[in-house]
Amino acid sequence: MSIAAYQQTIVDCDDPRKIEYRVFLRITLALERHRDADWHSAGLKAALWSNMELWSVLRADLLEEENALPERLRAGLVSLSFTVDRHSQRVLRGEGKVALLIDINRAVMQGLQGVPQPAEELAHGA
């Protein structure tokens, strides 16, 4: 079996929550690796852009009418996605720290594993 066929089989058979968790984990680990990097760091910038792209895709999915998540959770996560965008821009300008983004991603990862956390708490950085 080719690698591409194997990867497609995993995608077809795996729980979407597990897939989302793994994507968040990969990006969050990259953010953690560059937590103390100067804002000029290419590695930090790459991790930030990956995180912003993840949240952009997530936001687009959340805004689809077919999305099955409860409306209140969807609204909270959409709001959180804008918080991620704004804070990422601050970090890219050297005006913010990566820690908030890591905390947000970790909270979402807990939710994906079944450890619920209200979206309002996430949006306020709790």
Secondary structure, 3 states (H helix, E strand, C coil): CCHHHHHHHHHHHCCHHHHHHHHHHHHHHHHHHCCCCCCCCHHHHHHHHHHHHHHHHHHHHHCCCCCCCCHHHHHHHHHHHHHHHHHHHHHHCCCCCCHHHHHHHHHHHHHHCCCCCCHHHHHCCC
